[in-house]
């Protein structure tokens, strides 16, 4: 497992680099209105590759003769994250590489990748409660934490899919901005609740540093879109 952990660290480095490119892309988009494809292309590629670095962990979990239920749950979590993120992001990267970008196709795959990423986020945090935190449902605080992991990001993913379905179907490039905003807002709400639960329960607190706290930033576009008149 030591070699797997080293490989996993490489994936995290790629993810960090991808996040930097995504931040530069968003900054230019907001500041100048320019859709800089090379920045987005690099961000998408690096994040898509990052999840592939989970493969050694999956192999380690499922190749063990006496794999425990915990190992199966962790392996399933990692496998689903690859399906939801790596597959959609790498297809999106292939669309971004084309010299003549078809923006209808591009918008469709951006929408698919966004939905896939949200469901991967749900899978990661829902299964974290099962194989790592191992929630005791008799504890009221842990029960709240479990309900949060089971429902909040899942609801966000369903709303995101509903909002972007016209784009995914290519029927139109318009989407319901307010529904999209609620979805983003719910992602941030999940992490707000997780922090509160962590302050009240040591089992959750142990994993606070391993959660995607950066996703709290979704509250900004979430509130902005909810108030939108689009």
C-alpha positions in Angstrom: 0.0 0.0 0.0 3.0 2.3 0.5 3.6 2.5 -3.3 -0.1 3.1 -3.8 0.0 6.0 -1.4 3.0 7.6 -3.3 1.1 7.2 -6.6 -2.0 8.8 -4.9 0.2 11.8 -3.9 1.2 12.3 -7.5 -2.5 12.4 -8.4 -3.1 15.1 -5.7 -0.3 17.1 -7.2 -2.0 16.9 -10.7 -5.3 17.9 -9.1 -3.7 20.9 -7.5 -2.2 22.0 -10.8 -5.5 21.5 -12.5 -7.2 23.6 -9.8 -4.8 26.4 -10.5 -5.5 26.3 -14.2 -9.3 26.2 -13.4 -8.9 29.3 -11.1 -7.0 31.2 -13.9 -9.7 30.2 -16.4 -12.5 31.4 -14.1 -10.6 34.6 -13.2 -10.2 35.5 -16.9 -13.8 34.6 -17.7 -15.2 36.8 -14.9 -12.7 39.7 -15.4 -12.6 39.8 -19.2 -15.5 37.6 -20.5 -12.9 35.6 -22.5 -13.4 31.8 -22.7 -9.7 30.7 -22.7 -9.9 27.1 -24.0 -6.2 26.2 -23.4 -6.6 26.9 -19.6 -9.8 25.0 -19.4 -8.3 22.1 -21.4 -5.3 21.8 -19.0 -7.6 21.9 -15.9 -9.9 19.2 -17.3 -7.1 16.9 -18.3 -5.3 17.1 -15.0 -8.4 16.5 -12.9 -9.5 13.6 -15.1 -6.0 12.0 -14.8 -6.0 12.6 -11.1 -8.8 10.1 -10.5 -7.0 7.4 -12.5 -4.3 7.4 -9.8 -6.9 5.7 -7.6 -6.5 2.5 -9.7 -3.6 1.1 -7.5 -5.8 1.5 -4.4 -8.7 -0.3 -6.2 -6.4 -3.1 -7.2 -5.1 -3.4 -3.7 -8.6 -3.6 -2.2 -10.0 -6.2 -4.7 -6.8 -8.3 -5.2 -6.6 -9.2 -1.5 -7.9 -12.7 -1.0 -9.8 -11.9 2.1 -11.1 -8.4 1.3 -13.2 -7.0 4.1 -16.5 -5.2 3.6 -14.7 -2.0 4.3 -12.2 -2.7 1.5 -15.1 -3.5 -0.9 -16.8 -0.3 0.0 -13.7 1.8 -0.4 -12.9 0.1 -3.7 -16.4 0.6 -5.0 -16.2 4.3 -4.0 -13.0 4.8 -5.9 -14.2 2.9 -9.0 -17.4 5.0 -9.2 -15.4 8.2 -8.9 -13.3 7.2 -11.9 -16.4 6.4 -13.9 -18.1 9.7 -13.0 -15.1 11.9 -13.4 -12.3 10.5 -15.4 -14.5 9.2 -18.3 -16.5 12.4 -18.6 -13.5 14.7 -18.2 -11.4 12.9 -20.7 -14.2 13.0 -23.3 -14.5 16.7 -22.6 -10.8 17.1 -23.0 -11.0 15.4 -26.4 -13.7 18.0 -27.4 -11.5 20.8 -26.2 -8.5 19.6 -28.3 -10.3 19.9 -31.6 -9.0 22.8 -33.8 -12.6 23.8 -34.7 -14.5 23.6 -31.4 -18.2 22.6 -31.8 -19.7 24.7 -29.0 -22.9 22.8 -28.9 -21.0 19.6 -28.2 -18.7 21.4 -25.9 -21.5 22.8 -23.8 -23.1 19.3 -23.7 -19.9 17.7 -22.3 -19.3 20.5 -19.9 -22.8 19.9 -18.5 -22.2 16.1 -18.4 -18.8 16.6 -16.7 -20.3 18.9 -14.1 -23.1 16.4 -13.3 -20.6 13.5 -13.2 -18.3 15.5 -10.9 -21.2 16.2 -8.5 -22.2 12.6 -8.3 -18.6 11.6 -7.7 -18.5 14.0 -4.9 -21.6 12.4 -3.4 -20.2 8.9 -3.8 -16.9 9.9 -2.1 -18.5 11.5 0.9 -21.4 9.0 1.3 -19.0 6.0 1.2 -16.6 7.8 3.6 -19.3 7.5 6.2 -19.6 3.7 5.5 -16.0 2.5 5.3 -14.0 5.2 7.3 -16.2 7.0 9.8 -18.4 3.9 10.3 -21.4 5.8 11.6 -23.3 4.7 14.7 -26.9 5.6 13.8 -27.8 5.4 17.5 -25.8 8.6 18.1 -28.0 11.6 17.1 -25.0 13.7 15.9 -23.7 10.9 13.8 -27.2 10.2 12.5 -27.4 13.8 11.3 -24.0 13.5 9.7 -25.1 10.3 7.9 -28.3 11.9 6.6 -26.2 14.8 5.4 -23.8 12.5 3.5 -26.7 10.4 2.1 -29.0 13.2 0.9 -27.5 16.7 0.5 -25.0 16.3 -2.4 -27.3 13.7 -3.9 -30.1 16.2 -4.0 -27.6 18.7 -5.5 -26.7 16.2 -8.2 -30.3 15.5 -9.1 -31.1 19.3 -9.3 -28.0 19.9 -11.4 -29.0 17.1 -13.8 -32.5 18.6 -14.0 -31.2 22.1 -14.7 -28.7 21.0 -17.3 -30.8 18.3 -19.0 -31.8 20.6 -22.0 -28.1 21.2 -22.7 -27.2 17.5 -22.3 -30.0 16.6 -24.7 -28.8 19.4 -27.1 -32.4 20.6 -27.3 -31.2 24.1 -26.2 -28.3 25.9 -24.7 -30.4 27.6 -22.0 -30.7 26.2 -18.5 -32.6 27.1 -15.3 -30.1 29.3 -13.5 -32.0 29.3 -10.2 -32.2 25.5 -10.1 -28.5 25.4 -10.9 -27.9 27.9 -8.1 -29.8 25.8 -5.6 -27.7 22.8 -6.6 -24.4 24.7 -6.0 -25.8 26.1 -2.7 -26.6 22.6 -1.5 -23.0 21.4 -2.2 -21.8 24.2 0.1 -24.4 23.4 2.7 -23.2 19.8 2.9 -19.7 21.0 4.0 -21.2 23.5 6.4 -23.1 20.7 8.1 -20.1 18.5 8.0 -18.0 21.1 9.8 -20.7 21.6 12.5 -21.0 17.8 13.0 -17.2 17.5 13.2 -17.1 20.1 16.0 -19.5 18.0 17.9 -18.2 14.5 17.1 -14.5 13.3 17.2 -15.1 10.6 14.6 -16.1 13.2 12.0 -13.4 15.6 13.2 -10.7 13.0 12.3 -11.7 13.2 8.7 -12.4 17.0 8.4 -9.0 17.7 6.9 -9.6 15.0 4.2 -12.8 16.5 2.9 -13.2 18.8 0.0 -13.6 22.0 2.0 -12.8 24.0 -1.1 -16.3 23.2 -2.2 -17.6 25.7 0.3 -16.9 28.3 -2.4 -19.9 26.9 -4.3 -22.0 29.1 -2.0 -20.9 32.2 -4.0 -22.1 31.1 -7.5 -25.0 29.4 -5.8 -26.4 32.5 -4.1 -25.6 34.6 -7.3 -27.6 32.2 -9.5 -30.5 31.8 -7.1 -30.9 35.6 -7.2 -30.5 35.7 -11.0 -33.4 36.7 -13.2 -32.3 34.4 -16.0 
